[in-house]
């Protein structure tokens, strides 16, 4: 079995799902960030992102897997981070992530079975449930308890500290990918 939680997959099934993965989607706040935001007199000043997560994006790209961000926030920091990482699938201000999923998959040219998603909070639950039926799901170490119990993989690190990278490496390992980082 992969993982020790209620949604654990048999290893053979996890490997099958990983081999067909063509897109890894992520929430931003709580996955790519530590859930903190610094505000100044003009609003959001900045957020902290992990450089390790950026390498996770590169390693997935090297393995032929696209990445995308879907978040409820309309954050200039997330837009800038996505541009830096050359993530073209960027969806800001999405309050109903599950409702937007069909359009995201269409934009990416993939099916649900070819998708993985990592999220951390209740607003990610519906997407995690949908993707988890056929694809792979994950949550940072410090994800909300109900979310952590609902995913296939619980990361070994909290959000903003390499959780996306950990999820990416789990998928790559299941695929048997040993490519060197860019």
MDTraj code that builds the backbone (N, CA, C; nanometers):
import mdtraj as md
import numpy as np

residues = "UNK UNK UNK UNK UNK UNK UNK UNK UNK UNK UNK UNK UNK UNK UNK UNK UNK UNK UNK UNK UNK UNK UNK UNK UNK UNK UNK UNK UNK UNK UNK UNK UNK UNK UNK UNK UNK UNK UNK UNK UNK UNK UNK UNK UNK UNK UNK UNK UNK UNK UNK UNK UNK UNK UNK UNK UNK UNK UNK UNK UNK UNK UNK UNK UNK UNK UNK UNK UNK UNK UNK UNK UNK UNK UNK UNK UNK UNK UNK UNK UNK UNK UNK UNK UNK UNK UNK UNK UNK UNK UNK UNK UNK UNK UNK UNK UNK UNK UNK UNK UNK UNK UNK UNK UNK UNK UNK UNK UNK UNK UNK UNK UNK UNK UNK UNK UNK UNK UNK UNK UNK UNK UNK UNK UNK UNK UNK UNK UNK UNK UNK UNK UNK UNK UNK UNK UNK UNK UNK UNK UNK UNK UNK UNK UNK UNK UNK UNK UNK UNK UNK UNK UNK UNK UNK UNK UNK UNK UNK UNK UNK UNK UNK UNK UNK UNK UNK UNK UNK UNK UNK UNK UNK UNK UNK UNK UNK UNK UNK UNK UNK UNK".split()
xyz = np.array([
    [0.0832, -0.1198, 0.0000],
    [0.0000, 0.0000, 0.0000],
    [0.0871, 0.1253, 0.0000],
    [0.0396, 0.2277, -0.0656],
    [0.1060, 0.3564, -0.0640],
    [0.0354, 0.4411, 0.0399],
    [0.1101, 0.4913, 0.1372],
    [0.0599, 0.5778, 0.2444],
    [-0.0189, 0.4973, 0.3456],
    [-0.0339, 0.5526, 0.4641],
    [-0.1017, 0.4809, 0.5699],
    [-0.2407, 0.5338, 0.6000],
    [-0.2990, 0.6111, 0.5107],
    [-0.4288, 0.6728, 0.5380],
    [-0.5418, 0.5963, 0.4723],
    [-0.6623, 0.6447, 0.4979],
    [-0.7815, 0.5754, 0.4510],
    [-0.7918, 0.5693, 0.2987],
    [-0.7278, 0.6607, 0.2282],
    [-0.7366, 0.6626, 0.0823],
    [-0.6149, 0.5985, 0.0164],
    [-0.5402, 0.5210, 0.0929],
    [-0.4203, 0.4581, 0.0391],
    [-0.4548, 0.3734, -0.0832],
    [-0.3650, 0.3741, -0.1780],
    [-0.3803, 0.2943, -0.2994],
    [-0.2834, 0.1770, -0.2943],
    [-0.3224, 0.0634, -0.3477],
    [-0.2233, -0.0433, -0.3659],
    [-0.1100, 0.0100, -0.4540],
    [0.0114, -0.0298, -0.4268],
    [0.1279, 0.0211, -0.4988],
    [0.1141, 0.0057, -0.6500],
    [0.0664, -0.1074, -0.6958],
    [0.0515, -0.1297, -0.8409],
    [-0.0450, -0.0277, -0.9020],
    [-0.1534, 0.0030, -0.8331],
    [-0.2500, 0.1014, -0.8834],
    [-0.1898, 0.2414, -0.8817],
    [-0.1174, 0.2758, -0.7763],
    [-0.0522, 0.4068, -0.7700],
    [0.0467, 0.4223, -0.8849],
    [0.1215, 0.3177, -0.9151],
    [0.2167, 0.3221, -1.0270],
    [0.1442, 0.3398, -1.1601],
    [0.0331, 0.2694, -1.1785],
    [-0.0455, 0.2837, -1.3027],
    [-0.0910, 0.4283, -1.3195],
    [-0.1446, 0.4838, -1.2129],
    [-0.1934, 0.6218, -1.2188],
    [-0.0788, 0.7197, -1.2442],
    [0.0346, 0.6973, -1.1810],
    [0.1493, 0.7866, -1.2003],
    [0.1998, 0.7814, -1.3440],
    [0.2043, 0.6626, -1.4025],
    [0.2546, 0.6487, -1.5398],
    [0.1669, 0.7218, -1.6410],
    [0.0394, 0.7358, -1.6132],
    [-0.0477, 0.8044, -1.7088],
    [-0.0645, 0.9533, -1.6772],
    [-0.0034, 1.0017, -1.5681],
    [-0.0155, 1.1420, -1.5298],
    [0.0531, 1.2326, -1.6318],
    [-0.0228, 1.3318, -1.6800],
    [0.0301, 1.4298, -1.7738],
    [0.0183, 1.5725, -1.7222],
    [-0.0530, 1.5884, -1.6091],
    [-0.0738, 1.7215, -1.5518],
    [-0.0785, 1.7104, -1.4002],
    [-0.0012, 1.7965, -1.3341],
    [-0.0090, 1.8084, -1.1881],
    [-0.0573, 1.9494, -1.1573],
    [-0.1744, 1.9563, -1.0953],
    [-0.2334, 2.0834, -1.0534],
    [-0.2083, 2.1039, -0.9051],
    [-0.1956, 2.2296, -0.8671],
    [-0.1754, 2.2614, -0.7263],
    [-0.2547, 2.3838, -0.6858],
    [-0.2970, 2.3833, -0.5621],
    [-0.3455, 2.5035, -0.4975],
    [-0.2210, 2.5884, -0.4699],
    [-0.2392, 2.7150, -0.4377],
    [-0.1247, 2.7992, -0.4058],
    [-0.1056, 2.8138, -0.2552],
    [-0.1918, 2.8905, -0.1910],
    [-0.1755, 2.9168, -0.0481],
    [-0.1922, 2.7888, 0.0320],
    [-0.0914, 2.7579, 0.1116],
    [-0.0934, 2.6368, 0.1923],
    [-0.0227, 2.5197, 0.1279],
    [0.0062, 2.5297, -0.0021],
    [0.0843, 2.4274, -0.0719],
    [0.2150, 2.4904, -0.1198],
    [0.2041, 2.5875, -0.2093],
    [0.3227, 2.6569, -0.2588],
    [0.3724, 2.7620, -0.1593],
    [0.2847, 2.8063, -0.0702],
    [0.3232, 2.9015, 0.0344],
    [0.2952, 2.8389, 0.1707],
    [0.3439, 2.9045, 0.2738],
    [0.3221, 2.8557, 0.4099],
    [0.1932, 2.9105, 0.4702],
    [0.1047, 2.9607, 0.3870],
    [-0.0238, 3.0162, 0.4270],
    [-0.0113, 3.1570, 0.4838],
    [0.1098, 3.2096, 0.4870],
    [0.1293, 3.3448, 0.5369],
    [0.1313, 3.4444, 0.4230],
    [0.0934, 3.5657, 0.4535],
    [0.1008, 3.6738, 0.3552],
    [0.1348, 3.8011, 0.4307],
    [0.2205, 3.8805, 0.3721],
    [0.2586, 4.0076, 0.4326],
    [0.1800, 4.1180, 0.3651],
    [0.1165, 4.2014, 0.4470],
    [0.0367, 4.3118, 0.3951],
    [0.1029, 4.4441, 0.4281],
    [0.0959, 4.5344, 0.3328],
    [0.1385, 4.6721, 0.3526],
    [0.0182, 4.7614, 0.3369],
    [0.0411, 4.8898, 0.3370],
    [-0.0708, 4.9841, 0.3261],
    [-0.1470, 4.9711, 0.1946],
    [-0.0847, 4.9121, 0.0921],
    [-0.1503, 4.8947, -0.0375],
    [-0.2010, 4.7531, -0.0599],
    [-0.2087, 4.6749, 0.0455],
    [-0.2571, 4.5374, 0.0316],
    [-0.1429, 4.4377, 0.0382],
    [-0.1605, 4.3255, -0.0324],
    [-0.0602, 4.2196, -0.0296],
    [0.0747, 4.2731, -0.0742],
    [0.1756, 4.2511, 0.0088],
    [0.3102, 4.2939, -0.0270],
    [0.3884, 4.1779, -0.0878],
    [0.3891, 4.0635, -0.0189],
    [0.4570, 3.9476, -0.0757],
    [0.4221, 3.8205, 0.0004],
    [0.4527, 3.7075, -0.0653],
    [0.4356, 3.5742, -0.0088],
    [0.5677, 3.5016, -0.0237],
    [0.5895, 3.4024, 0.0589],
    [0.7122, 3.3231, 0.0539],
    [0.6854, 3.1934, -0.0223],
    [0.7687, 3.1656, -0.1217],
    [0.7604, 3.0425, -0.1992],
    [0.8894, 2.9635, -0.1800],
    [0.8810, 2.8319, -0.1896],
    [0.9981, 2.7459, -0.1766],
    [1.0654, 2.7261, -0.3122],
    [1.1964, 2.7453, -0.3148],
    [1.2737, 2.7199, -0.4365],
    [1.2657, 2.5713, -0.4723],
    [1.2563, 2.4857, -0.3727],
    [1.2450, 2.3418, -0.3998],
    [1.1224, 2.3101, -0.4844],
    [1.0128, 2.3801, -0.4584],
    [0.8926, 2.3567, -0.5387],
    [0.9179, 2.3922, -0.6848],
    [0.9957, 2.4963, -0.7075],
    [1.0309, 2.5330, -0.8446],
    [1.1061, 2.4215, -0.9152],
    [1.1963, 2.3559, -0.8430],
    [1.2681, 2.2424, -0.9015],
    [1.1720, 2.1271, -0.9277],
    [1.0706, 2.1124, -0.8439],
    [0.9687, 2.0100, -0.8687],
    [0.8965, 2.0344, -0.9999],
    [0.8644, 2.1613, -1.0284],
    [0.8011, 2.1979, -1.1556],
    [0.8942, 2.1615, -1.2712],
    [1.0227, 2.1950, -1.2579],
    [1.1194, 2.1634, -1.3639],
    [1.1340, 2.0134, -1.3847],
    [1.1403, 1.9386, -1.2770],
    [1.1561, 1.7932, -1.2898],
    [1.0338, 1.7296, -1.3550],
    [0.9156, 1.7773, -1.3209],
    [0.7956, 1.7272, -1.3880],
    [0.8004, 1.7623, -1.5365],
    [0.8369, 1.8857, -1.5674],
    [0.8459, 1.9282, -1.7081],
    [0.9443, 1.8400, -1.7841],
    [1.0608, 1.8112, -1.7223],
    [1.1607, 1.7244, -1.7860],
    [1.1063, 1.5843, -1.8128],
    [1.0114, 1.5410, -1.7308],
    [0.9504, 1.4088, -1.7468],
    [0.8282, 1.4130, -1.8387],
    [0.8005, 1.5309, -1.8971],
    [0.6875, 1.5439, -1.9892],
    [0.5543, 1.5683, -1.9213],
    [0.5571, 1.6163, -1.7981],
    [0.4346, 1.6412, -1.7212],
    [0.4164, 1.7919, -1.7041],
    [0.3014, 1.8417, -1.7436],
    [0.2696, 1.9840, -1.7292],
    [0.2265, 2.0134, -1.5858],
    [0.2319, 2.1405, -1.5490],
    [0.1869, 2.1832, -1.4175],
    [0.0921, 2.3013, -1.4313],
    [0.0074, 2.3172, -1.3311],
    [-0.0844, 2.4296, -1.3292],
    [-0.1187, 2.4680, -1.1867],
    [-0.1587, 2.5927, -1.1704],
    [-0.1999, 2.6450, -1.0401],
    [-0.3449, 2.6865, -1.0501],
    [-0.4246, 2.6442, -0.9529],
    [-0.5640, 2.6855, -0.9445],
    [-0.5883, 2.7321, -0.8005],
    [-0.6199, 2.8614, -0.7859],
    [-0.6302, 2.9204, -0.6533],
    [-0.7477, 3.0165, -0.6447],
    [-0.8014, 3.0286, -0.5265],
    [-0.9112, 3.1208, -0.5031],
    [-0.8663, 3.2652, -0.4924],
    [-0.7386, 3.2869, -0.4761],
    [-0.6837, 3.4222, -0.4610],
    [-0.6521, 3.4843, -0.5965],
    [-0.6532, 3.6165, -0.6000],
    [-0.6085, 3.6917, -0.7181],
    [-0.4796, 3.7631, -0.6803],
    [-0.3776, 3.6867, -0.6614],
    [-0.2534, 3.7356, -0.6047],
    [-0.1497, 3.7697, -0.7109],
    [-0.0979, 3.8932, -0.7091],
    [0.0110, 3.9280, -0.7996],
    [0.1355, 3.8434, -0.7734],
    [0.1563, 3.8027, -0.6485],
    [0.2716, 3.7195, -0.6149],
    [0.2628, 3.5830, -0.6821],
    [0.1439, 3.5261, -0.6844],
    [0.1258, 3.3952, -0.7494],
    [0.1450, 3.4095, -0.9001],
    [0.0936, 3.5163, -0.9566],
    [0.1122, 3.5412, -1.1007],
    [0.2615, 3.5514, -1.1336],
    [0.3355, 3.6240, -1.0517],
    [0.4792, 3.6408, -1.0751],
    [0.5530, 3.5076, -1.0598],
    [0.5159, 3.4296, -0.9594],
    [0.5818, 3.2998, -0.9391],
    [0.5533, 3.2056, -1.0553],
    [0.4295, 3.2035, -1.1021],
    [0.3943, 3.1188, -1.2165],
    [0.4732, 3.1605, -1.3401],
    [0.4881, 3.2901, -1.3618],
    [0.5648, 3.3388, -1.4775],
    [0.7107, 3.2957, -1.4650],
    [0.7682, 3.3087, -1.3481],
    [0.9074, 3.2692, -1.3258],
    [0.9282, 3.1212, -1.3564],
    [0.8300, 3.0385, -1.3174],
    [0.8411, 2.8940, -1.3378],
    [0.7887, 2.8482, -1.4740],
    [0.7441, 2.9437, -1.5559],
    [0.6873, 2.9138, -1.6886],
    [0.5669, 2.8195, -1.6787],
    [0.4825, 2.8442, -1.5781],
    [0.3574, 2.7697, -1.5624],
    [0.2505, 2.8464, -1.6384],
    [0.2061, 2.7903, -1.7494],
    [0.1081, 2.8582, -1.8342],
    [-0.0351, 2.8374, -1.7878],
    [-0.0603, 2.7276, -1.7209],
    [-0.1954, 2.6981, -1.6725],
    [-0.2128, 2.7623, -1.5353],
    [-0.2569, 2.8875, -1.5345],
    [-0.2722, 2.9651, -1.4125],
    [-0.4154, 3.0141, -1.4028],
    [-0.4819, 2.9768, -1.2950],
    [-0.6218, 3.0127, -1.2728],
    [-0.6325, 3.0826, -1.1384],
    [-0.6464, 3.2146, -1.1425],
    [-0.6555, 3.2971, -1.0225],
    [-0.8007, 3.3331, -0.9949],
    [-0.8347, 3.3493, -0.8689],
    [-0.9685, 3.3924, -0.8302],
    [-1.0760, 3.2889, -0.8526],
    [-1.0400, 3.1619, -0.8519],
    [-1.1356, 3.0532, -0.8759],
    [-1.1947, 3.0102, -0.7419],
    [-1.3174, 3.0478, -0.7179],
    [-1.3825, 3.0125, -0.5920],
    [-1.4399, 2.8715, -0.5953],
    [-1.4822, 2.8243, -0.7122],
    [-1.5352, 2.6888, -0.7277],
    [-1.4367, 2.6079, -0.8122],
    [-1.3346, 2.5560, -0.7478],
    [-1.2296, 2.4840, -0.8186],
    [-1.2827, 2.3588, -0.8865],
    [-1.3731, 2.2899, -0.8203],
    [-1.4308, 2.1695, -0.8788],
    [-1.5100, 2.2035, -1.0052],
    [-1.5847, 2.3121, -0.9996],
    [-1.6614, 2.3557, -1.1161],
    [-1.5734, 2.3979, -1.2316],
    [-1.4535, 2.4480, -1.2007],
    [-1.3605, 2.4935, -1.3041],
    [-1.2761, 2.3802, -1.3611],
    [-1.2751, 2.2655, -1.2939],
    [-1.1852, 2.1570, -1.3314],
    [-1.2018, 2.1124, -1.4770],
    [-1.3251, 2.0974, -1.5232],
    [-1.3477, 2.0523, -1.6608],
    [-1.2803, 2.1457, -1.7614],
    [-1.2937, 2.2760, -1.7407],
    [-1.2305, 2.3731, -1.8298],
    [-1.0789, 2.3686, -1.8222],
    [-1.0252, 2.3481, -1.7027],
    [-0.8800, 2.3380, -1.6848],
    [-0.8277, 2.2174, -1.7619],
    [-0.8955, 2.1043, -1.7487],
    [-0.8529, 1.9829, -1.8192],
    [-0.8621, 2.0017, -1.9700],
    [-0.9669, 2.0694, -2.0151],
    [-0.9814, 2.0973, -2.1575],
    [-0.8664, 2.1868, -2.2058],
    [-0.8361, 2.2917, -2.1300],
    [-0.7257, 2.3812, -2.1658],
    [-0.5936, 2.3055, -2.1742],
    [-0.5735, 2.2094, -2.0839],
    [-0.4491, 2.1333, -2.0788],
    [-0.4467, 2.0188, -2.1795],
    [-0.5631, 1.9829, -2.2320],
    [-0.5699, 1.8721, -2.3267],
    [-0.5477, 1.7370, -2.2615],
    [-0.5952, 1.7231, -2.1372],
    [-0.5794, 1.5968, -2.0646],
    [-0.7141, 1.5514, -2.0105],
    [-0.7164, 1.4275, -1.9663],
    [-0.8356, 1.3711, -1.9037],
    [-0.8164, 1.3680, -1.7516],
    [-0.9221, 1.3399, -1.6813],
    [-0.9171, 1.3265, -1.5365],
    [-0.8177, 1.2183, -1.4952],
    [-0.8135, 1.1106, -1.5710],
    [-0.7241, 0.9986, -1.5412],
    [-0.5771, 1.0367, -1.5556],
    [-0.5491, 1.1453, -1.6253],
    [-0.4113, 1.1894, -1.6492],
    [-0.3716, 1.3038, -1.5568],
    [-0.4495, 1.3246, -1.4505],
    [-0.4330, 1.4414, -1.3646],
    [-0.3994, 1.4028, -1.2216],
    [-0.3172, 1.4860, -1.1588],
    [-0.2894, 1.4771, -1.0155],
    [-0.3166, 1.6155, -0.9571],
    [-0.3540, 1.6196, -0.8288],
    [-0.3831, 1.7471, -0.7633],
    [-0.3364, 1.7425, -0.6195],
    [-0.2744, 1.8532, -0.5750],
    [-0.2343, 1.8676, -0.4359],
    [-0.3006, 1.9920, -0.3778],
    [-0.3675, 1.9732, -0.2647],
    [-0.4362, 2.0825, -0.1969],
    [-0.4265, 2.0638, -0.0472],
    [-0.4695, 2.1668, 0.0268],
    [-0.4488, 2.1624, 0.1710],
    [-0.5709, 2.1935, 0.2566],
    [-0.6775, 2.2462, 0.1984],
    [-0.7866, 2.2950, 0.2820],
    [-0.9221, 2.2555, 0.2237],
    [-1.0283, 2.2896, 0.2966],
    [-1.1625, 2.2460, 0.2596],
    [-1.2044, 2.2931, 0.1209],
    [-1.1547, 2.4076, 0.0757],
    [-1.1910, 2.4546, -0.0576],
    [-1.1271, 2.3703, -0.1682],
    [-1.0392, 2.2798, -0.1324],
    [-0.9785, 2.1868, -0.2282],
    [-1.0450, 2.0491, -0.2246],
    [-1.1316, 2.0263, -0.1269],
    [-1.1875, 1.8925, -0.1036],
    [-1.2607, 1.8352, -0.2239],
    [-1.3441, 1.9153, -0.2898],
    [-1.4216, 1.8632, -0.4033],
    [-1.3304, 1.8244, -0.5194],
    [-1.2264, 1.9043, -0.5455],
    [-1.1317, 1.8701, -0.6528],
    [-1.0542, 1.7449, -0.6144],
    [-1.0099, 1.7378, -0.4902],
    [-0.9376, 1.6193, -0.4455],
    [-1.0230, 1.4938, -0.4595],
    [-1.1499, 1.5049, -0.4268],
    [-1.2409, 1.3912, -0.4388],
    [-1.2572, 1.3500, -0.5856],
    [-1.2781, 1.4478, -0.6727],
    [-1.2976, 1.4191, -0.8152],
    [-1.1720, 1.3589, -0.8767],
    [-1.0588, 1.4241, -0.8577],
    [-0.9335, 1.3755, -0.9154],
    [-0.8954, 1.2412, -0.8541],
    [-0.9208, 1.2254, -0.7253],
    [-0.8821, 1.1035, -0.6561],
    [-0.9497, 0.9772, -0.7053],
    [-1.0610, 0.9903, -0.7749],
    [-1.1306, 0.8716, -0.8281],
    [-1.0509, 0.8028, -0.9378],
    [-0.9713, 0.8809, -1.0128],
    [-0.9004, 0.8230, -1.1266],
    [-0.7534, 0.8632, -1.1323],
    [-0.7199, 0.9772, -1.0707],
    [-0.5831, 1.0276, -1.0719],
    [-0.5201, 1.0145, -0.9343],
    [-0.4203, 1.0995, -0.9092],
    [-0.3487, 1.0965, -0.7821],
    [-0.3706, 1.2259, -0.7049],
    [-0.3746, 1.2160, -0.5729],
    [-0.3954, 1.3340, -0.4891],
    [-0.2945, 1.3372, -0.3753],
    [-0.2665, 1.4593, -0.3296],
    [-0.1738, 1.4767, -0.2191],
    [-0.2097, 1.5976, -0.1360],
    [-0.1486, 1.6053, -0.0190],
    [-0.1657, 1.7186, 0.0715],
    [-0.0348, 1.7411, 0.1458],
    [-0.0044, 1.8671, 0.1779],
    [0.1143, 1.8948, 0.2592],
    [0.1005, 1.8316, 0.3978],
    [0.2114, 1.8170, 0.4655],
    [0.2131, 1.7609, 0.5998],
    [0.1159, 1.8334, 0.6924],
    [0.1067, 1.9655, 0.6774],
    [0.0216, 2.0451, 0.7656],
    [-0.1145, 2.0774, 0.7051],
    [-0.1575, 1.9986, 0.6080],
    [-0.2915, 2.0172, 0.5528],
    [-0.3977, 1.9938, 0.6591],
    [-0.5158, 2.0454, 0.6345],
    [-0.6257, 2.0261, 0.7288],
    [-0.6555, 1.8765, 0.7435],
    [-0.6870, 1.8316, 0.8650],
    [-0.7035, 1.6878, 0.8905],
    [-0.7983, 1.6163, 0.7949],
    [-0.9131, 1.6737, 0.7640],
    [-1.0062, 1.6070, 0.6721],
    [-0.9475, 1.5933, 0.5325],
    [-0.8688, 1.6892, 0.4915],
    [-0.8046, 1.6842, 0.3600],
    [-0.6972, 1.5762, 0.3596],
    [-0.6138, 1.5758, 0.4618],
    [-0.5060, 1.4769, 0.4712],
    [-0.5617, 1.3348, 0.4679],
    [-0.6737, 1.3144, 0.5343],
    [-0.7342, 1.1796, 0.5354],
    [-0.7925, 1.1401, 0.3999],
    [-0.8182, 1.2370, 0.3138],
    [-0.8853, 1.2090, 0.1868],
    [-0.7909, 1.1901, 0.0689],
    [-0.6597, 1.2076, 0.0896],
    [-0.5659, 1.2019, -0.0229],
    [-0.4880, 1.0712, -0.0261],
    [-0.4242, 1.0480, -0.1410],
    [-0.3422, 0.9287, -0.1576],
    [-0.2046, 0.9427, -0.0940],
    [-0.1535, 1.0662, -0.0898],
    [-0.0173, 1.0884, -0.0400],
    [-0.0125, 1.2094, 0.0513],
    [0.0403, 1.1895, 0.1701],
    [0.0650, 1.3012, 0.2620],
    [0.2135, 1.3337, 0.2554],
    [0.2431, 1.4563, 0.2169],
    [0.3815, 1.4988, 0.2040],
    [0.4537, 1.4943, 0.3377],
    [0.5835, 1.4833, 0.3302],
    [0.6663, 1.4775, 0.4502],
    [0.7018, 1.6159, 0.5026],
    [0.6639, 1.7199, 0.4289],
    [0.6957, 1.8576, 0.4682],
    [0.5705, 1.9442, 0.4588],
    [0.5674, 2.0546, 0.5337],
    [0.4507, 2.1432, 0.5288],
    [0.4480, 2.2285, 0.4023],
    [0.3331, 2.2902, 0.3795],
    [0.3175, 2.3810, 0.2672],
    [0.4176, 2.4952, 0.2751],
    [0.4676, 2.5359, 0.1588],
    [0.5645, 2.6443, 0.1520],
    [0.7061, 2.6020, 0.1829],
    [0.7263, 2.4747, 0.2118],
    [0.8582, 2.4232, 0.2473],
    [0.8945, 2.3015, 0.1629],
    [0.8453, 2.2989, 0.0402],
    [0.8789, 2.1898, -0.0507],
    [0.7726, 2.0824, -0.0640],
    [0.6503, 2.1085, -0.0205],
    [0.5438, 2.0078, -0.0308],
    [0.5154, 1.9717, -0.1768],
    [0.5093, 2.0713, -0.2646],
    [0.4851, 2.0413, -0.4060],
    [0.5979, 1.9546, -0.4605],
    [0.7214, 1.9863, -0.4270],
    [0.8365, 1.9076, -0.4727],
    [0.8246, 1.7643, -0.4233],
    [0.7873, 1.7467, -0.2962],
    [0.7726, 1.6130, -0.2405],
    [0.6666, 1.5337, -0.3169],
    [0.5542, 1.5970, -0.3460],
    [0.4475, 1.5319, -0.4228],
    [0.4967, 1.4964, -0.5635],
    [0.5680, 1.5899, -0.6260],
    [0.6230, 1.5653, -0.7603],
    [0.7195, 1.4473, -0.7589],
    [0.8082, 1.4440, -0.6600],
    [0.9059, 1.3348, -0.6517],
    [0.8381, 1.2008, -0.6268],
    [0.7292, 1.2013, -0.5486],
    [0.6535, 1.0780, -0.5257],
    [0.5990, 1.0252, -0.6581],
    [0.5411, 1.1141, -0.7378],
    [0.4866, 1.0741, -0.8681],
    [0.5985, 1.0244, -0.9590],
    [0.7088, 1.0968, -0.9637],
    [0.8213, 1.0570, -1.0497],
    [0.8786, 0.9221, -1.0065],
    [0.8889, 0.9005, -0.8768],
    [0.9398, 0.7720, -0.8265],
    [0.8461, 0.6585, -0.8656],
    [0.7160, 0.6804, -0.8517],
    [0.6199, 0.5778, -0.8921],
    [0.6324, 0.5445, -1.0410],
    [0.6675, 0.6431, -1.1205],
    [0.6849, 0.6248, -1.2647],
    [0.8178, 0.5577, -1.2989],
    [0.9067, 0.5503, -1.2008],
    [1.0399, 0.4961, -1.2267],
    [1.1312, 0.5964, -1.2926],
    [1.0965, 0.7239, -1.2853],
    [1.1748, 0.8306, -1.3504],
    [1.2988, 0.8619, -1.2674],
    [1.4119, 0.8637, -1.3329],
    [1.5365, 0.8917, -1.2633],
    [1.6118, 1.0080, -1.3275],
    [1.5434, 1.0873, -1.4060],
    [1.6090, 1.1976, -1.4769],
    [1.6772, 1.2930, -1.3829],
    [1.7868, 1.3477, -1.4297],
    [1.8628, 1.4458, -1.3506],
    [1.7894, 1.5797, -1.3544],
    [1.7971, 1.6549, -1.2457],
    [1.7367, 1.7892, -1.2456],
    [1.7985, 1.8761, -1.3536],
    [1.7218, 1.9707, -1.4032],
    [1.7715, 2.0641, -1.5054],
    [1.8781, 2.1529, -1.4474],
])
top = md.Topology()
chain = top.add_chain()
for i, resn in enumerate(residues, 1):
    res = top.add_residue(resn, chain, resSeq=i)
    for name in ("N", "CA", "C"):
        top.add_atom(name, md.element.get_by_symbol(name[0]), res)
traj = md.Trajectory(xyz[None], top)
